[in-house]
């Protein structure tokens, strides 16, 4: 897939990470680490430019080789970096992928995660031809669960040992989407 790809929504621009995003990415992670770290192990106040550089390079490489599709999210009106949304764990045998998202603290509770997720969901079903997406949340991550439901995902189960967090397997909630859920 081409790396110069872009999706737009009424309030957002979504595109693959660029090296130029490095400082904004580091700032967003460190400023929001208190709110994101309970759910995203890599997200902590010590996140630095080297980690961001490695993340961006891995993200771009994965995009170019169709391993995963991660999009940086920007406010369409002021170009602020506000998070990321991704399709990962793509399994051609099952024609499925996992959907993940995170939003900086300053943009929480504004529907940005839902708006960005709906854009990448349409991309997954219409452009990639996937037939199933899964959203896996921590059992007490109510904001992520709310976003999954706002995207019309269906709660399927509490899966045992579905999340591996800080070297410990923990249960996770599994939500799913199929193309018919959007229309």
C-alpha positions in Angstrom: 0.0 0.0 0.0 1.3 3.5 -0.8 2.6 5.4 2.2 1.2 8.7 0.9 -2.3 7.6 1.8 -4.7 9.9 3.6 -8.3 9.7 5.0 -10.3 12.7 6.0 -13.4 13.0 8.1 -15.4 16.1 9.1 -12.9 16.9 11.8 -9.8 14.8 11.2 -7.0 13.9 8.9 -5.6 10.4 9.2 -2.4 9.4 7.4 0.6 7.2 8.0 3.2 8.5 10.4 6.0 10.6 9.0 9.4 11.4 10.6 8.2 15.0 10.9 5.6 13.8 13.5 8.3 12.8 16.0 8.1 15.7 18.4 4.3 16.0 18.3 4.1 12.2 18.9 6.5 12.4 21.9 4.6 15.4 23.4 1.2 13.7 23.0 2.4 10.5 24.6 4.2 12.1 27.5 1.4 14.6 28.2 -1.3 11.8 28.1 0.7 9.0 29.7 -1.1 9.2 33.0 -4.4 8.5 31.2 -3.2 6.0 28.6 -0.6 3.9 30.5 -3.1 1.8 32.3 -4.2 0.4 28.9 -1.1 0.9 26.7 2.0 -0.6 28.3 4.4 1.3 26.1 2.8 4.7 26.9 4.7 6.2 29.9 6.1 9.6 30.9 9.6 8.3 29.9 8.6 7.9 26.2 11.4 9.6 24.3 12.5 10.6 20.8 14.4 7.4 20.2 11.4 5.3 21.0 9.2 7.5 18.9 11.6 7.3 16.0 11.7 3.5 16.2 7.9 3.4 16.4 7.5 5.6 13.4 10.0 3.6 11.3 8.3 0.3 12.3 4.9 1.8 11.5 6.0 3.0 8.1 7.7 -0.3 7.2 4.6 -2.3 8.3 2.4 -0.1 6.1 4.6 -0.5 3.1 4.6 -4.3 3.5 0.9 -4.6 4.4 1.6 -6.1 7.8 -0.5 -3.5 9.6 -1.9 -0.1 8.9 -1.4 2.6 11.5 -2.6 6.1 10.9 -1.6 9.2 12.9 -4.7 11.4 13.7 -4.6 15.2 13.2 -7.2 17.8 14.0 -8.3 19.0 10.5 -8.6 22.7 11.7 -5.3 23.3 13.6 -3.2 20.3 12.5 -2.7 19.1 16.1 -1.5 15.5 16.5 -4.2 13.9 18.6 -3.5 10.1 18.5 -3.5 7.0 16.3 -5.8 4.3 15.0 -4.6 1.0 13.5 -5.4 -2.3 11.9 -3.0 -4.9 13.3 -2.8 -8.7 13.6 -4.0 -9.0 10.1 -4.7 -12.7 9.4 -5.3 -13.4 5.7 -6.5 -16.9 6.5 -9.5 -15.5 8.5 -9.7 -12.2 6.5 -9.6 -10.3 9.8 -7.6 -7.8 11.8 -7.6 -6.0 15.2 -8.7 -2.4 15.5 -6.9 -0.2 18.0 -7.0 3.4 18.9 -5.8 6.0 21.3 -6.4 9.7 21.7 -4.4 12.3 23.6 -6.0 13.5 26.9 -6.8 17.0 25.6 -9.1 15.4 23.0 -10.9 12.8 25.2 -14.7 12.7 25.3 -15.1 14.6 22.0 -15.9 11.6 19.8 -12.5 11.7 18.0 -11.7 8.0 18.6 -15.0 7.0 17.2 -14.7 9.3 14.2 -11.2 8.0 13.4 -12.2 4.4 14.0 -15.1 4.6 11.7 -12.8 6.0 8.9 -10.4 3.1 9.3 -13.2 0.6 9.6 -14.5 1.7 6.2 -11.0 1.5 4.8 -10.7 -2.1 6.2 -14.0 -3.3 4.7 -14.1 -1.3 1.4 -10.4 -1.0 0.4 -8.8 -4.1 2.0 -11.9 -6.3 1.7 -11.6 -7.6 5.3 -14.7 -9.3 6.6 -14.1 -9.1 10.4 -12.5 -6.7 12.8 -12.0 -7.2 16.5 -11.6 -4.6 19.2 -10.0 -6.0 22.4 -10.3 -3.8 25.5 -9.3 -4.2 29.1 -12.3 -5.1 31.2 -12.2 -1.8 33.0 -11.4 0.5 30.1 -14.8 2.0 29.8 -13.8 4.7 27.4 -12.5 2.2 24.9 -15.6 0.0 25.3 -17.8 3.1 24.7 -15.9 3.8 21.5 -16.3 0.2 20.3 -20.1 0.4 20.9 -20.3 3.8 19.2 -18.7 2.2 16.1 -21.6 -0.3 16.2 -19.3 -3.1 17.3 -21.0 -6.1 19.0 -19.8 -7.3 22.4 -19.0 -11.0 22.0 -17.3 -12.2 25.2 -14.9 -11.8 28.0 -11.9 -13.8 26.7 -9.6 -15.3 29.2 -5.9 -14.3 29.0 -6.7 -12.3 25.9 -4.4 -9.4 26.8 -0.7 -9.7 27.8 0.0 -6.7 30.0 3.2 -6.1 32.0 4.1 -9.8 31.4 0.9 -11.0 32.9 -2.0 -12.5 31.0 -5.3 -10.8 31.8 -8.9 -11.1 30.6 -10.1 -8.8 27.8 -13.5 -7.9 26.3 -13.8 -8.9 22.6 -16.0 -6.7 20.4 -16.4 -7.5 16.7 -17.5 -5.7 13.5 -18.4 -7.1 10.1 -19.3 -5.1 7.0 -23.0 -5.4 7.6 -22.6 -3.6 11.0 -21.9 -0.3 9.2 -24.8 -0.3 6.8 
